[in-house]
Amino acid sequence: MDTSCRTRRDLPTGRAAYERPRLRARHSGAVASVTLNGDGTQILSAGADTTVRVWDLATGLLLRVFRGHREGVLTAAFGRGG
């Protein structure tokens, strides 16, 4: 989950530097898929821990957890409305 980068300027040098957003919670098992929403503000992750999680990309905060699957979730997708 921690492989995306965003650009910022390093003030002392003026060169571009890269920051990785840090997610503030984690799946308790392997992550099977990761999907970015249409406007690039949220991440949806599906995991072996039987949950689907929605994350805020800018802050890394966990927004929602979908529970109730009987087995690990292999994939998940945002609907047309986000």
Order of alpha helices (4+ residues) and beta strands (2+ residues): beta-beta-beta-beta-beta-beta
